[in-house]
Amino acid sequence: MRRVSFLSIILFIITAWFLIFFFWNFIEYNNYVGGVLRNGNISFRGNAHEIIGYYMSNCAPYLFYALVMGTLGWLLIKLRPRYVVETTAIPVIPVCDCREEDMVE
């Protein structure tokens, strides 16, 4: 079983937090808009664009942030190397900085 990194766990916690805010705001704004529609202050037919825009401006950012954070957490898990590659040291051969006068013929 692979271990999940600490940063992935933090990102998933933030994702859950944003999802809670999304659902909470959606329910609150749904109750608000439903109350306004029941009272007859506005009608859906003429104000559909405003009502949908109200949901999009107040609820959709939380859903977007949750998707971004969840995707980042998932990518950290998937892109984490599964094994350690051992490298060997390659010997460095110095390059001769010889001049023609120093060379032996």
PyRosetta script that sets phi, psi and omega in degrees:
from pyrosetta import init, pose_from_sequence

init()
pose = pose_from_sequence("MRRVSFLSIILFIITAWFLIFFFWNFIEYNNYVGGVLRNGNISFRGNAHEIIGYYMSNCAPYLFYALVMGTLGWLLIKLRPRYVVETTAIPVIPVCDCREEDMVE")
pose.set_psi(1, 133.6)
pose.set_omega(1, -178.9)
pose.set_phi(2, -83.9)
pose.set_psi(2, 147.5)
pose.set_omega(2, 176.8)
pose.set_phi(3, -86.8)
pose.set_psi(3, 140.7)
pose.set_omega(3, 178.7)
pose.set_phi(4, -92.0)
pose.set_psi(4, 136.6)
pose.set_omega(4, -177.5)
pose.set_phi(5, -70.1)
pose.set_psi(5, 156.2)
pose.set_omega(5, -179.5)
pose.set_phi(6, -62.2)
pose.set_psi(6, -39.3)
pose.set_omega(6, -179.7)
pose.set_phi(7, -65.3)
pose.set_psi(7, -36.7)
pose.set_omega(7, 176.9)
pose.set_phi(8, -63.8)
pose.set_psi(8, -41.0)
pose.set_omega(8, 179.0)
pose.set_phi(9, -63.5)
pose.set_psi(9, -42.9)
pose.set_omega(9, 178.3)
pose.set_phi(10, -61.8)
pose.set_psi(10, -43.1)
pose.set_omega(10, 179.2)
pose.set_phi(11, -64.4)
pose.set_psi(11, -37.3)
pose.set_omega(11, 177.9)
pose.set_phi(12, -70.3)
pose.set_psi(12, -33.6)
pose.set_omega(12, 175.4)
pose.set_phi(13, -65.8)
pose.set_psi(13, -42.7)
pose.set_omega(13, 177.1)
pose.set_phi(14, -64.2)
pose.set_psi(14, -37.9)
pose.set_omega(14, 176.5)
pose.set_phi(15, -60.1)
pose.set_psi(15, -46.0)
pose.set_omega(15, 178.8)
pose.set_phi(16, -63.2)
pose.set_psi(16, -38.7)
pose.set_omega(16, 179.2)
pose.set_phi(17, -62.4)
pose.set_psi(17, -46.3)
pose.set_omega(17, 178.1)
pose.set_phi(18, -64.5)
pose.set_psi(18, -37.0)
pose.set_omega(18, 177.8)
pose.set_phi(19, -66.5)
pose.set_psi(19, -37.8)
pose.set_omega(19, 176.0)
pose.set_phi(20, -62.3)
pose.set_psi(20, -44.8)
pose.set_omega(20, 177.8)
pose.set_phi(21, -63.0)
pose.set_psi(21, -38.5)
pose.set_omega(21, 178.9)
pose.set_phi(22, -61.0)
pose.set_psi(22, -51.8)
pose.set_omega(22, -178.1)
pose.set_phi(23, -65.9)
pose.set_psi(23, -38.4)
pose.set_omega(23, 178.8)
pose.set_phi(24, -62.9)
pose.set_psi(24, -48.6)
pose.set_omega(24, 178.2)
pose.set_phi(25, -63.8)
pose.set_psi(25, -38.8)
pose.set_omega(25, 179.9)
pose.set_phi(26, -62.2)
pose.set_psi(26, -44.7)
pose.set_omega(26, 179.7)
pose.set_phi(27, -66.6)
pose.set_psi(27, -43.8)
pose.set_omega(27, -179.7)
pose.set_phi(28, -63.0)
pose.set_psi(28, -46.0)
pose.set_omega(28, -179.6)
pose.set_phi(29, -71.3)
pose.set_psi(29, -30.9)
pose.set_omega(29, 175.0)
pose.set_phi(30, -64.7)
pose.set_psi(30, -42.9)
pose.set_omega(30, 176.7)
pose.set_phi(31, -64.2)
pose.set_psi(31, -40.9)
pose.set_omega(31, 179.4)
pose.set_phi(32, -63.7)
pose.set_psi(32, -50.2)
pose.set_omega(32, -178.6)
pose.set_phi(33, -65.8)
pose.set_psi(33, -38.9)
pose.set_omega(33, 177.2)
pose.set_phi(34, -61.9)
pose.set_psi(34, -41.1)
pose.set_omega(34, 177.8)
pose.set_phi(35, -64.9)
pose.set_psi(35, -41.1)
pose.set_omega(35, 178.8)
pose.set_phi(36, -66.2)
pose.set_psi(36, -39.2)
pose.set_omega(36, 178.3)
pose.set_phi(37, -68.6)
pose.set_psi(37, -38.8)
pose.set_omega(37, 178.7)
pose.set_phi(38, -66.2)
pose.set_psi(38, -36.3)
pose.set_omega(38, 179.2)
pose.set_phi(39, -72.1)
pose.set_psi(39, -16.3)
pose.set_omega(39, 178.7)
pose.set_phi(40, 85.2)
pose.set_psi(40, 11.4)
pose.set_omega(40, 179.4)
pose.set_phi(41, -66.8)
pose.set_psi(41, -36.4)
pose.set_omega(41, 175.4)
pose.set_phi(42, -136.1)
pose.set_psi(42, 161.5)
pose.set_omega(42, 174.7)
pose.set_phi(43, -117.2)
pose.set_psi(43, 150.9)
pose.set_omega(43, -178.5)
pose.set_phi(44, -69.5)
pose.set_psi(44, -33.2)
pose.set_omega(44, -175.4)
pose.set_phi(45, -59.9)
pose.set_psi(45, -45.3)
pose.set_omega(45, -177.2)
pose.set_phi(46, -91.4)
pose.set_psi(46, -16.4)
pose.set_omega(46, -174.0)
pose.set_phi(47, -121.3)
pose.set_psi(47, 24.8)
pose.set_omega(47, -178.2)
pose.set_phi(48, -60.8)
pose.set_psi(48, -39.8)
pose.set_omega(48, -179.8)
pose.set_phi(49, -63.1)
pose.set_psi(49, -41.6)
pose.set_omega(49, 179.9)
pose.set_phi(50, -68.3)
pose.set_psi(50, -40.1)
pose.set_omega(50, -179.5)
pose.set_phi(51, -66.8)
pose.set_psi(51, -45.9)
pose.set_omega(51, 178.7)
pose.set_phi(52, -65.8)
pose.set_psi(52, -40.2)
pose.set_omega(52, 176.2)
pose.set_phi(53, -63.0)
pose.set_psi(53, -33.5)
pose.set_omega(53, 177.1)
pose.set_phi(54, -63.7)
pose.set_psi(54, -44.9)
pose.set_omega(54, 176.6)
pose.set_phi(55, -64.4)
pose.set_psi(55, -43.4)
pose.set_omega(55, -176.8)
pose.set_phi(56, -66.3)
pose.set_psi(56, -36.4)
pose.set_omega(56, -177.9)
pose.set_phi(57, -81.0)
pose.set_psi(57, -22.3)
pose.set_omega(57, -176.4)
pose.set_phi(58, -106.3)
pose.set_psi(58, -23.2)
pose.set_omega(58, -176.4)
pose.set_phi(59, -113.5)
pose.set_psi(59, -39.0)
pose.set_omega(59, -173.3)
pose.set_phi(60, -62.4)
pose.set_psi(60, -34.9)
pose.set_omega(60, 178.7)
pose.set_phi(61, -59.8)
pose.set_psi(61, -36.6)
pose.set_omega(61, 178.8)
pose.set_phi(62, -65.8)
pose.set_psi(62, -38.3)
pose.set_omega(62, 177.2)
pose.set_phi(63, -67.0)
pose.set_psi(63, -41.0)
pose.set_omega(63, 178.0)
pose.set_phi(64, -62.4)
pose.set_psi(64, -46.5)
pose.set_omega(64, 179.6)
pose.set_phi(65, -63.4)
pose.set_psi(65, -37.1)
pose.set_omega(65, 178.0)
pose.set_phi(66, -64.5)
pose.set_psi(66, -41.9)
pose.set_omega(66, 178.4)
pose.set_phi(67, -64.8)
pose.set_psi(67, -40.3)
pose.set_omega(67, 179.7)
pose.set_phi(68, -65.8)
pose.set_psi(68, -48.0)
pose.set_omega(68, -178.7)
pose.set_phi(69, -65.6)
pose.set_psi(69, -40.3)
pose.set_omega(69, 177.7)
pose.set_phi(70, -64.6)
pose.set_psi(70, -39.3)
pose.set_omega(70, 177.8)
pose.set_phi(71, -66.3)
pose.set_psi(71, -41.2)
pose.set_omega(71, 177.7)
pose.set_phi(72, -63.3)
pose.set_psi(72, -42.5)
pose.set_omega(72, 177.7)
pose.set_phi(73, -62.9)
pose.set_psi(73, -41.2)
pose.set_omega(73, 178.6)
pose.set_phi(74, -66.0)
pose.set_psi(74, -40.9)
pose.set_omega(74, 178.9)
pose.set_phi(75, -64.8)
pose.set_psi(75, -37.1)
pose.set_omega(75, 177.4)
pose.set_phi(76, -63.1)
pose.set_psi(76, -34.5)
pose.set_omega(76, 177.8)
pose.set_phi(77, -72.7)
pose.set_psi(77, -44.6)
pose.set_omega(77, -175.7)
pose.set_phi(78, -73.4)
pose.set_psi(78, -32.3)
pose.set_omega(78, -176.2)
pose.set_phi(79, -91.4)
pose.set_psi(79, -1.6)
pose.set_omega(79, 178.6)
pose.set_phi(80, -69.5)
pose.set_psi(80, 132.8)
pose.set_omega(80, -178.2)
pose.set_phi(81, -63.8)
pose.set_psi(81, 139.9)
pose.set_omega(81, -178.1)
pose.set_phi(82, -86.7)
pose.set_psi(82, -19.8)
pose.set_omega(82, 179.3)
pose.set_phi(83, -144.6)
pose.set_psi(83, 161.3)
pose.set_omega(83, 179.8)
pose.set_phi(84, -97.7)
pose.set_psi(84, 128.6)
pose.set_omega(84, 178.8)
pose.set_phi(85, -89.2)
pose.set_psi(85, 122.3)
pose.set_omega(85, 177.9)
pose.set_phi(86, -88.3)
pose.set_psi(86, 133.0)
pose.set_omega(86, 178.9)
pose.set_phi(87, -112.7)
pose.set_psi(87, 147.7)
pose.set_omega(87, 175.9)
pose.set_phi(88, -104.9)
pose.set_psi(88, 148.9)
pose.set_omega(88, -179.9)
pose.set_phi(89, -74.0)
pose.set_psi(89, 130.8)
pose.set_omega(89, 177.1)
pose.set_phi(90, -93.8)
pose.set_psi(90, 125.2)
pose.set_omega(90, -179.3)
pose.set_phi(91, -64.9)
pose.set_psi(91, 139.4)
pose.set_omega(91, 179.7)
pose.set_phi(92, -95.4)
pose.set_psi(92, 123.8)
pose.set_omega(92, 179.1)
pose.set_phi(93, -98.7)
pose.set_psi(93, 120.2)
pose.set_omega(93, -178.6)
pose.set_phi(94, -67.0)
pose.set_psi(94, 143.9)
pose.set_omega(94, 178.2)
pose.set_phi(95, -88.3)
pose.set_psi(95, 132.6)
pose.set_omega(95, -178.4)
pose.set_phi(96, -74.2)
pose.set_psi(96, 128.2)
pose.set_omega(96, 176.7)
pose.set_phi(97, -102.5)
pose.set_psi(97, 60.2)
pose.set_omega(97, -175.2)
pose.set_phi(98, -90.2)
pose.set_psi(98, 145.4)
pose.set_omega(98, 173.4)
pose.set_phi(99, -104.0)
pose.set_psi(99, 160.5)
pose.set_omega(99, -176.3)
pose.set_phi(100, -60.7)
pose.set_psi(100, -35.6)
pose.set_omega(100, -177.8)
pose.set_phi(101, -71.4)
pose.set_psi(101, -23.2)
pose.set_omega(101, 179.5)
pose.set_phi(102, -85.6)
pose.set_psi(102, -12.7)
pose.set_omega(102, -175.8)
pose.set_phi(103, -78.3)
pose.set_psi(103, 142.5)
pose.set_omega(103, 178.3)
pose.set_phi(104, -95.1)
pose.set_psi(104, 133.8)
pose.set_omega(104, -179.6)
pose.set_phi(105, -97.3)
pose.dump_pdb("model.pdb")
